[in-house]
Amino acid sequence: IFSASRLDIPNAWQMPQGGIDDSEDPKAAALRELKEETGVSSAEVLAEAPYWLTYDFPPEVREKLKRQWGSDWKGQAQKW
């Protein structure tokens, strides 16, 4: 697991994140995002979850996202 200290929020840590491009597999997307966001170009994926993890945002989070981004995201699907 790669986690880095955020520059804009003191004492906060975050993993690189981003979307998967059309026809891109999750592993390739993870390596691309790692390079784009950190400059790390040599990494090895040691394990991958065999399934997608999905969850719904709680109502208060959905409201915050709507106010901040103008979206009505209901949840996410993630691959680890």
PyMOL commands that set and color helices and strands:
alter all, ss='L'
color gray80, all
select helices_A, chain A and resi 26-38+59-69
alter helices_A, ss='H'
color red, helices_A
select strands_A, chain A and resi 4-5+13-14+53-56+75-78
alter strands_A, ss='S'
color yellow, strands_A
deselect
rebuild
show_as cartoon
